[in-house]
Amino acid sequence: MSKRNITRRTFLVGSATAAAGFATSCNARTLRKVPSDRLNIAGIGIGGKGKSDINQCRAENIVALCDVDQTRAESTYPLFPDAKIFRDYRVMLAQHPEIDAVVISTPDHAHAHAALAAMELGKHVYVQKPMAHNVFEARLMTMAARKYGVVTQMGNQGHSGEGVRRCVEMVRSGAIGKIHEAHCWTDRPGTEGRAWWPQGVVAPLEKQRVRKTLDWKLWLNVAQKRPYNKEYLPFDWRGWWDFGCGALGDMACHILDPAMWALELGPPDSVEIVMQEGNTEQSGPVRQTIRFEFPARGEMPPLTLYWYDGGNKPPHPEDVPEEERLGRGTNGSYFVGDKGVMTLDTYGENARLLPASRMEDYTAPPRSLPRIAEMEPDEISDNAHKMDWIKAIKSGGQACSNFDYAGPFTETVLLGTIASRVSGKLMWDSENMRFTNSDEANRYVQREYRKGWELTGKGIL
């Protein structure tokens, strides 16, 4: 089979009926239930965060490594000298049917295409956060995981931690009563004097010569063609709408996780910008505040959730001394209930009541949620999150942040990226995956895919 046919026939996700048939038999083979088995795992995007992601799976059999940037990946190759090396994951998947599972740590815009190509072939997938670049992709990936029966995990490692579980148990025990407001914040993409990556970029970057160690066309993936410039990668792609999801994409899948889980949040009714500075057509804002409105859930009242980034911070809660720290300082969240306030650090760890004096005689409720691993309340283990996924594959179960949880969660995060680009209060119809009052906002629910890299959803949605 030629490389061209691999691209256009086998991996046109959503339209490859032959691949769907193969996935059924492949999935039956890969759902191993013998704990001593070593999985055949491949890595897609193995430089930077991808290096630690695949290295945390080293107890398994790492059979293939794929990266479009040889310079970025060169320090990972020696860790797995027996692994086959590829630039194009479509070729890798076609040539190595023995692959059981894939770890995907590419930039945001490539997550969905890579994951769907793997899931169609019955491969289990671990996908870095946010699991998708737009709402359509998150929905498609969620439904594909169900269709193909694969084990999935999004890389929001705090979800495997002790802290977020303590938070959920405290909230459900009524520690602060009925919660009607949540505030979540991050210093990304930067504050005065410290920039994680640039946003608010007005002028397009000039064309530069592509270095020989990078396949720029493959790096673009589903994105439309544009000239190469070294400023897009390896990390600054986060600030460009075509490739990343800004501060929301980087941190919201961590910081919003306790609220989404503990408060049982489904899709919001609406999302809108409260304040914003520096947004451009091609690049995310320098800072902003977003308001999400969620309906009542059972006995839980309607909830207003605020997201702050770029150094914006929420107001200090009433009846809490000003000197008492909220969250971790630069990142964190707090909930307001009719019986008090609770605050948490970046990944949901260190849950505590405010004022701090309330913790002096507080007795934590009994454990009601399973633990992934024994950890301290303020400890986060990225490795435990990988092991939870691997254990689920071998046992035939599901990982804790599988796509049935992570998919709807990611959709909510990505609604924030749409609000970042469209002013006004946007009313969301989740069932039909559209805004009821803004054609402009509906343009961003799904992107326009580059020819040869289409995601149609046919046969899945």
C-alpha positions in Angstrom: 0.0 0.0 0.0 1.5 3.4 -0.9 1.9 6.2 1.6 -0.7 8.2 -0.4 -3.3 5.4 -0.1 -2.6 5.1 3.6 -3.3 8.7 4.0 -6.4 9.0 1.9 -8.1 5.7 2.2 -7.3 4.0 5.6 -7.0 7.1 7.8 -9.7 9.5 6.6 -11.2 9.3 10.0 -15.0 8.9 10.0 -15.2 7.6 6.4 -12.9 4.5 6.4 -15.4 1.6 6.7 -12.7 -0.9 6.2 -10.7 0.4 9.2 -13.9 0.2 11.3 -14.2 -3.5 10.5 -10.6 -4.1 11.4 -11.0 -2.2 14.7 -13.5 -4.8 16.0 -11.1 -7.7 15.7 -8.2 -5.7 16.8 -10.0 -4.5 19.9 -10.8 -8.1 21.0 -7.1 -8.9 20.7 -5.8 -5.9 22.7 -8.2 -6.0 25.7 -5.8 -8.1 27.8 -6.8 -9.2 31.2 -3.6 -10.9 32.4 -1.8 -8.4 34.6 1.6 -9.8 33.8 1.3 -9.0 30.1 3.4 -6.2 28.8 1.5 -3.9 26.4 3.0 -2.8 23.1 2.9 1.0 23.4 3.8 3.7 20.8 4.4 7.4 21.4 3.1 10.2 19.1 4.9 13.5 19.9 7.8 12.4 22.1 9.7 15.6 22.7 9.1 17.9 25.7 6.1 16.6 27.7 5.9 13.7 25.4 9.3 12.5 26.6 8.1 12.2 30.2 4.8 10.7 29.1 6.3 7.8 27.2 9.0 7.3 29.7 6.4 6.8 32.4 5.2 3.8 30.4 8.7 2.3 30.2 7.7 -0.8 32.2 5.7 -1.8 29.2 7.1 -2.6 25.7 7.7 0.6 23.9 7.7 -0.5 20.2 7.5 2.7 18.2 8.2 6.4 18.5 6.8 9.1 16.2 7.7 12.8 16.0 7.8 15.3 13.1 10.7 17.1 14.8 13.8 15.1 15.1 15.7 17.8 17.0 12.9 17.9 19.6 12.8 14.1 19.9 16.5 13.2 19.7 16.9 12.9 23.5 14.0 10.4 23.7 15.3 8.0 21.1 18.2 6.6 23.2 15.8 5.7 26.0 14.1 3.1 23.8 16.8 1.8 21.4 14.7 -1.1 20.1 11.7 1.1 19.2 11.0 1.9 15.5 11.2 5.6 14.6 8.6 7.4 12.5 7.7 10.9 11.4 4.1 10.1 10.3 1.9 8.3 12.7 -0.4 7.2 9.9 2.5 5.2 8.5 3.4 3.9 12.0 -0.1 2.6 12.7 -0.4 1.0 9.3 3.0 -0.8 9.6 2.7 -2.0 13.2 -0.7 -3.7 13.9 0.9 -5.2 17.0 0.6 -1.8 18.8 -1.9 -2.1 21.6 -1.9 1.5 22.9 -0.8 5.0 22.0 0.4 8.0 24.1 -0.4 11.3 22.2 1.5 14.4 23.4 1.4 16.6 20.3 0.2 20.2 20.2 -3.5 20.6 20.7 -4.6 20.8 17.1 -3.2 17.3 16.3 -4.8 15.5 19.2 -8.0 14.5 17.6 -6.7 13.3 14.2 -4.0 11.1 15.8 -6.3 9.7 18.5 -9.1 8.9 16.0 -6.7 7.2 13.6 -5.6 5.0 16.5 -9.0 4.3 18.0 -10.4 3.3 14.6 -7.8 0.5 14.7 -8.7 -0.6 18.2 -5.8 1.1 19.9 -6.2 2.4 23.4 -5.2 6.1 23.8 -3.8 8.4 26.4 -4.2 12.0 25.1 -2.7 15.0 26.7 -5.0 17.8 27.8 -7.1 19.3 26.3 -8.0 16.1 24.6 -9.3 18.1 21.5 -8.9 21.5 19.9 -12.6 22.2 19.4 -16.0 21.1 20.6 -16.8 19.0 17.6 -13.5 17.0 18.0 -14.2 16.4 21.7 -17.6 15.1 21.0 -16.3 12.9 18.1 -13.6 11.4 20.2 -16.0 10.6 23.0 -18.3 8.8 20.7 -15.5 7.0 18.9 -14.1 5.6 22.2 -17.5 4.1 22.9 -17.9 2.7 19.4 -14.5 1.1 19.3 -14.5 -0.1 22.9 -11.0 1.3 23.7 -9.6 2.4 27.1 -8.9 6.2 27.2 -7.4 8.7 29.5 -6.9 12.5 29.2 -3.7 13.8 30.7 -5.1 15.9 33.6 -3.1 14.0 36.2 -4.7 15.8 39.2 -7.8 13.7 38.6 -5.8 10.7 39.9 -4.7 12.5 43.0 -5.7 12.3 46.6 -6.5 16.0 46.9 -9.3 16.1 44.3 -11.0 13.1 45.9 -10.9 14.7 49.3 -12.4 17.8 47.8 -15.3 15.8 46.2 -15.9 14.0 49.5 -15.9 17.2 51.5 -18.3 18.9 49.1 -20.7 15.9 49.0 -20.7 15.7 52.8 -22.0 19.3 52.9 -18.9 20.9 54.3 -19.9 24.3 52.9 -23.5 23.6 52.2 -25.1 24.2 48.8 -22.6 25.8 46.4 -23.7 28.5 44.1 -20.5 30.1 42.9 -17.0 29.0 41.9 -13.9 31.0 41.0 -10.9 29.5 39.1 -7.7 31.3 38.0 -4.3 30.9 36.5 -1.3 33.1 35.7 -1.0 31.7 32.2 -0.2 32.9 29.5 1.8 35.3 31.7 1.8 38.2 34.1 3.8 41.4 34.0 7.4 40.4 34.0 6.8 36.8 33.3 5.5 35.3 30.0 4.8 31.6 29.7 4.2 32.1 25.9 3.1 35.1 23.8 -0.5 36.0 23.2 -2.3 39.0 21.8 0.0 38.8 18.7 -1.3 41.2 16.0 1.1 40.8 13.0 1.5 37.5 11.2 5.0 35.9 11.6 7.3 36.2 8.6 8.3 33.3 6.5 11.5 31.5 7.4 13.4 28.5 6.0 12.3 25.2 7.5 15.1 23.4 9.2 15.9 20.0 7.8 15.1 18.1 11.0 11.4 19.3 11.0 8.6 18.1 8.6 6.6 21.3 8.7 3.7 19.9 6.6 3.2 17.1 9.0 3.5 19.4 12.0 0.6 21.5 10.5 -1.6 18.4 10.6 -5.2 19.5 10.2 -4.4 23.2 10.2 -4.4 25.3 7.0 -1.1 25.9 5.2 1.0 28.7 6.4 4.7 29.6 6.2 7.1 28.2 8.8 8.5 30.4 11.5 10.6 29.2 14.5 8.4 31.2 16.9 5.5 28.7 16.6 7.3 25.8 18.2 8.3 23.9 20.2 6.0 25.6 22.8 4.6 29.0 21.7 2.0 27.4 19.5 -0.3 27.5 22.6 -1.1 31.2 21.9 -2.1 30.7 18.3 -5.8 29.8 17.7 -5.0 27.5 14.8 -2.8 25.3 17.0 -3.5 25.9 20.7 -6.3 26.9 23.1 -4.4 29.5 25.1 -4.5 29.6 28.9 -7.7 27.6 29.0 -6.2 24.8 27.0 -3.1 24.7 29.1 -4.6 24.9 32.6 -8.4 24.7 32.7 -8.5 20.9 32.4 -6.5 20.9 35.7 -8.0 23.8 37.6 -11.7 23.3 36.7 -11.5 19.6 37.4 -12.6 19.7 41.1 -15.6 21.9 40.3 -16.7 19.7 37.3 -16.4 16.6 39.4 -17.6 17.7 42.9 -20.4 19.9 41.6 -21.5 17.4 38.9 -21.4 20.0 36.2 -22.8 19.1 32.8 -22.8 21.5 29.9 -23.4 25.2 30.7 -26.4 27.1 29.6 -24.3 30.1 28.6 -20.8 31.5 28.5 -19.6 35.1 28.1 -16.6 37.3 28.4 -16.7 39.6 31.4 -13.4 41.4 30.6 -10.6 40.9 28.1 -7.4 42.5 26.9 -5.3 41.8 23.8 -7.3 39.3 21.8 -6.6 39.2 18.1 -8.0 37.2 15.2 -5.0 34.9 15.2 -3.9 34.8 18.8 -5.5 34.5 22.2 -6.0 37.4 24.7 -3.3 38.6 27.2 -5.8 38.3 30.0 -9.5 37.7 30.5 -12.4 36.8 32.8 -15.1 34.4 31.5 -18.5 33.6 33.2 -20.2 30.2 32.7 -23.8 29.7 33.9 -24.8 26.1 34.8 -28.3 25.0 35.5 -29.5 23.2 38.7 -28.5 19.6 39.0 -30.9 17.6 41.2 -30.8 19.2 44.6 -27.8 21.4 43.6 -28.7 25.0 42.8 -27.7 26.8 39.6 -24.0 27.7 39.6 -22.0 30.6 38.3 -18.4 29.8 37.5 -15.8 32.4 36.7 -12.5 31.7 34.9 -9.6 34.2 35.2 -6.3 34.1 33.4 -3.3 36.2 32.6 -2.9 37.3 36.2 -6.6 38.3 36.7 -7.8 37.1 40.1 -11.1 36.8 41.8 -12.4 39.0 44.6 -11.4 37.9 48.0 -14.3 36.1 49.7 -16.2 37.9 52.4 -15.5 36.9 56.0 -12.1 35.5 55.0 -9.0 37.5 56.2 -7.1 39.2 53.4 -3.9 37.6 54.5 -5.2 34.1 54.0 -4.0 32.5 50.8 -6.5 31.5 48.1 -5.5 28.4 46.1 -1.8 28.2 45.4 -1.6 32.0 44.9 -1.0 32.2 41.2 -3.3 29.3 40.4 -6.2 27.7 42.1 -9.9 27.8 42.8 -12.5 28.5 45.5 -16.1 27.6 46.0 -18.8 29.6 47.8 -21.5 27.8 49.6 -24.3 28.9 51.9 -22.3 27.6 54.8 -18.8 28.8 53.9 -15.9 28.8 51.5 -13.5 26.1 50.3 -10.3 26.6 48.4 -8.0 24.3 46.5 -4.5 24.4 44.8 -3.8 24.1 41.1 -4.6 20.4 40.6 -7.3 20.1 43.2 -4.9 19.3 46.0 -4.8 20.8 49.5 -8.6 21.2 49.9 -9.3 23.4 52.9 -12.1 25.4 54.5 -11.8 29.2 54.9 -11.2 31.0 57.2 -8.3 28.7 58.2 -9.6 28.6 61.7 -12.5 26.3 60.4 -9.9 23.6 59.7 -8.8 23.4 63.4 -11.7 21.3 64.5 -12.8 19.9 61.1 -13.1 16.2 60.7 -12.8 14.9 57.1 -15.6 12.7 56.0 -15.0 8.9 55.5 -13.5 7.9 52.1 -16.2 7.2 49.6 -14.2 7.3 46.4 -11.6 4.8 45.2 -7.9 5.9 45.3 -5.6 5.5 42.3 -2.6 5.3 44.6 -1.8 6.2 48.2 -0.7 9.8 48.2 -0.5 12.8 50.5 -3.3 15.3 50.1 -1.0 17.8 48.3 0.8 15.2 46.2 0.2 14.9 42.4 1.6 11.9 40.5 1.7 12.1 36.7 3.0 8.5 36.8 0.0 7.2 38.7 -2.3 8.7 36.1 -0.5 6.6 33.4 -0.6 3.5 35.6 -4.3 4.0 36.1 -4.7 3.9 32.3 -2.4 0.9 31.8 -4.1 -1.0 34.6 -7.5 -0.4 33.0 -6.3 -1.7 29.7 -5.0 -4.9 31.3 -8.1 -5.5 33.4 -10.7 -4.5 30.8 -11.9 -1.6 32.9 -11.9 2.1 32.4 -9.4 4.8 33.5 -10.5 7.6 35.9 -10.4 10.4 33.3 -11.7 8.4 30.4 -13.4 10.2 27.5 -16.9 9.7 29.0 -15.7 12.1 31.7 -13.0 14.1 29.9 -15.0 14.6 26.7 -17.9 16.6 28.1 -15.5 18.4 30.5 -13.2 19.4 27.6 -16.3 20.6 25.6 -17.0 23.1 28.5 -13.4 24.3 28.5 -13.5 24.8 24.7 -16.7 26.8 25.0 -14.5 29.2 26.9 -12.2 29.5 23.9 -15.2 30.4 21.7 -16.3 33.0 24.1 -12.8 34.4 24.0 -13.3 35.1 20.3 -17.0 36.2 20.2 -18.5 39.0 22.4 -21.8 38.8 24.1 -23.7 36.2 26.2 -23.6 32.9 24.1 -26.5 30.5 24.7 -25.4 26.9 24.3 -27.5 24.0 23.1 -25.3 21.0 23.9 -27.5 18.3 22.5 -27.4 19.9 19.0 -23.8 21.2 19.5 -24.6 24.8 18.5 -25.2 28.2 19.9 -28.8 29.3 19.6 -28.1 33.1 19.3 -24.8 33.4 17.4 -23.9 32.3 13.9 -20.5 33.8 14.5 -19.8 31.6 17.5 -21.0 28.5 15.7 -18.1 29.0 13.2 -15.7 28.0 16.0 -17.5 24.8 17.1 -15.7 22.9 14.3 -12.7 24.0 12.3 -12.1 23.9 8.6 -9.8 21.0 8.0 -6.9 21.0 5.6 -7.4 18.8 2.5 -6.3 15.2 3.2 -6.8 15.7 7.0 -10.6 15.9 7.2 -12.5 14.7 10.3 -16.1 14.2 9.2 -17.7 12.3 12.0 -19.5 10.0 9.5 -20.4 6.7 11.1 -19.6 7.9 14.6 -21.8 11.0 15.3 
